């Protein structure tokens, strides 16, 4: 998680329906490429142009990052959004520095870079342009079909460096989606974005995350998501079981008590460990179930457009991994 210092804070509100009730805290950052400690992550560097997220997903693991800014992980997370307004300029300076070695940068690790605020501030367009100009490899994780606004930029970047994307789609169940992800775009719109990205030659997989025990883990629910991913041409689908770390638990459990009171005792038992992780056996069982569904549904195939883009860059082409644990640590 990036913890760079912020300064010169300016608070702004917009009186439009999509932003009503949200306060934007405009800040200038000193750094925007941030090192991620830990040897189990598939990346070492991140960019997060925002803090907080208007999606307001009740089970979001990243809520705890708001506490680093002396804000709470419950109501403040979705209503007080920090916008790093100078992120593109700081990025170019960091990319140009001699000490920067051009390593892969992951985006969307602590907040969604294509949440509603991006429609107004348009930081990602400038960030992608900078990464393209410096031929720096990057990946993007999002729940926002707004990423398609930057599709042409992504295609241009993919001609000169490695670019990959992933869409987070925990469920296609209408009731569960509306209850657990109140501010997110419709999951089927996200599947449409997966298809559009892959058709354009930008590899896009799906994180089925977080999967909520007793709410979105029924066999028919998992099968619907997997089949939707395959139909959309996703490169892979990786399931991740809900993680209730401290800070997230305080938000999630009251929500669970209100919407699914019969499940409270199950969660208290399942998430008794201080780490907030479910038992390894539960995680493995979920991965096995999704892997079986993928196999029964015909598996994932690399879209021709994605292969063509990689050939243009002179890369070795191989079939994407279908291991459901491939990107688990992205949201762990």
N, C-alpha and C positions, 0 to 999 in steps of 0.2 A: 504494500500500500504506500502511495506517495505521501510524504509529509512535508512538502516544501513550504517555506514561510510565505505568508501573504501580507500585503500592506496596501495602504491607500484604498480602504474599503469605501464603496459608495452604494447606498441602498436605493433600489429602483422598483417601482411597481408599474404594471401596464393594465389599463382599464379595458381589457378585451376579454371576451368569454373564456378563451383557452388559457389565459394567464390569471384569471381572477382568483384571489386568495393566495397567490404566490409572490413572494418577495425575492427579488434578484439582488444579490450582493456582488457588485462588480468589483473585482480585485485585480491588481497587477501582481503577477508572480515573478519571482527571481529566477526560477528554473521551471522547465516543463517536461524535460526528459528525466524520469526519476528511476533510480535503481531499486529493484525489488529483491530483498534478501530471501534466501531459502533455496536449497539445492533441488527441491522437488517440483519447482515450477518450470514450465516449458519455455519461459522467457525471462530475461534479466532486466528489461527496461520497459517502462510504461509511459504513456501520455494520457492524462485525464483532464480535458479542458474545463470540466465542470466538477462541482462537489454537490452532493445531494441529487435527487432525481424525482421529477414530477410524475414518473410512472407510479410511484407509491406502492410497489409490490410488498405485500406484508411479510413475505419470507426472504426478502433480499439480504444476502450475506453482508453487503457493503454498508448497510445502515450504520454500523459501528464506526465508520470513518468520520461521521459527523461529530462524534464526541471529541475528535482531535481538535476541533475548532470551537470547543465549548458550546456546542449545540447538541440537542438530544437526538437520539436515533429513532424516535417515534414520530411526533408531529412535525418537528423541524426538518426532518429528512426530505419530505416531499413538498414543503412549503417555503423553505429558505434555501435557495439555490445559489451557490457561489459560482460566478462566471469569471474565468481567468481571461479578461478581455485582451490582454497583450500576448496571449499564448503563441500565435503564429510568428510574431516578431522575435520572441524569446527562443522559439524553436529554431529559427534560421540561424540565430547566433550560436546556439549550441551545436547544430549540425556542422557549422563552419569551423568550429574550434578544432585545433590540431589534436587535442586529447580524445576527441570522439572517433571511435573506430568503425562506425557504420553498422553497428549490431542491430538485430531485429528489434522492433518496437511494437508492443501490444497496446491496443486501445480498447476501452470499454471494460477495464478490469475492476474499477472502483465506482463507476457511474456510467450511465448510458450516454455516449457521445452524440446520439441522435434522439435525445429526448426533446420535448416541445421547445425548450429554450434555443436549441440549435436552429430552429426555423427563423428565429429573429436575429441571433448573433452570428450565425454562419461561420463559426470558427473552424469547423472540420474541413470545409472547402479549402481554406487557406492552409491548413495543416497538411492536407494531402498534397497540395501544390508544392509545399516546401519539401516534403519527403520525396516527391517525384523529382524535383530539381536536383536534389542531392543523391538520388538513386538509392535511397535507404529503404531496406525491406520493412514491411509492417503488416499487421493484421488488425482487424476490427471485429469486435463482438458487440451486438446490439439487439434490441427488440424493436427498433424503429425502421419501418419501411422508408423513412425519410432518407436513408442512405442512397436510395435510387436517384435522388437529386444530384448526387455526385458520381453517378455511374460513369459518365464520360471521363471524369478525372481519374477514376480508378482504372479504367481501361488504358488511359495514357500512361499511368504509373506502372501498370503491369507490363508495359513494353520495355521498361528499363530496370525493373527490380521485382522482387518477389512480393506479391500481394495476395492475401487470403482473407476471408471473412467468415463469420459464423452468426447465425440468427438464433436467439434464444426463444424457444417455443415450448413451454412446459406442458401445455394441454390444448386440445381443440374443444374440450367440453365447455359449452357456453356458460353454464351456471358457475362452474369452478373458476373459469377465466374472469368473469365479471366480479366475483367475490374476492379473489386473491390478487388480481392485477388491475386495480380500478382505473389506472391512468394510462394503460398501454393500448396501442393499436390492436385491432382484431387479429387474432392469431392466423386467420386465413390470409389476411393482407401480408402478414410476415412470410407465409409460404409463397405467396406470389412474388415477393421480393427475392426469396431464395432462388426461384426459377429464373427471374430476370437477371440476377447476378451471374448464375452459371451459364445461361445462354449467351451472355456477353463475354464469357471467358474469364470471369472472376470466380475462382473456387469458393463455394459457400457451403458450409456444413450447418448442422443444427445441434444446439445443446438443448436437450429435453430437461430443462432445469429451471428451478428446483422441482423435483417430483415430490408431491405432498402425500404422505402416507394416509390412506383411507379417503383421500379426496381426488387425487388424479392418477392413482397407480393401479386402477382396475385393468384387467387384461384388455378389455375392449377400448379403454381410453388410450393405453399405450400403443395398441395396434393402429388406432386411428392416426396418431401422430406419426408413427413410423411409416405407414403407407402414404401419408401426405408428404413426408420428406422424400421418399423414393420417387413419388409421382412428380415432385417439383425438381428432381434432378440433383438433390443434395449430395455432397461428396461423402457425408457420414452423418450419423446421429449418435450423440453421446449422452447417456442418462446420468443425472446427478441427483442423488437423494438430498432432501432438505437438510441443511446444516443450521442448527439453532445455537450459534455462539452467543455469549453474553452481549446484551445490547439488542440483538435481534429477537431473542427469546421474550424480552419484555414487551415487544411490539406484537409478536406472533401469538403468544398464548392468550392474551385477552381477546384478540380477533377470533381465535379458534373457539374460545368459550362462548362467544356471541353467535357464531355461524355454525359451528359443529360441536356442540357441547358433549355429545356422546363420545367424542374422540379424545377428550382431555386426558383421561386416565391412561389411555394408550400412549399418548405422547409423553406424559410424565415418566412412564416406564421406559419408553424407547429412547428418550433423550435425557436419561438420568446422569450420564457422564458429564463432567465439568467441561469437557472439550466441545460439547454440543453436537458431536457426530453420533450418528446411529452406529450400531454394532457393525463390524466388518462383514459379518455373515449376512446382514440385511443388505449392505451395499453390493456384495457379490451376487446375492440372489436377484437383485434388481438388474444388474448388468447381464446376468445369464438370461433372464426373461426377455430383455430387449434384444439381445443377440439372437435368441431363437426366433423372435418375431421378424427380425431383419432377414435371417436366412429363409424363413418360410415365405417371406414376401418377395424374394428374388434378389435381395442384396442391392448394394449401391454400385453404380457404374459411373465412371468419369465422363462428364458431358464432352462431346466432340469439341465444342468451342473452347473449353478450358484446356484441353490437350493442345489445341492449335496455338493458344496463347503461349503455352510453355515451350512448344517447339520454336516459336518465334524468338524466344529468349535463349534458345540453345540449351535448355535444361534437359536432364534425363527424365523421361516420362515413365511413371510407374502407377499402378493402381493405388488409389488412396486406401489407407488402413481402414478396416471396419471394426477395429477394437473399440468398444464403447468407452473404455477408460482413457482413450487417447488424449482428451482434453479436460479431464475431470478437474485438474488443478486450476483451471481458469476461474472457476467459481467456488473453489474450496475454501 
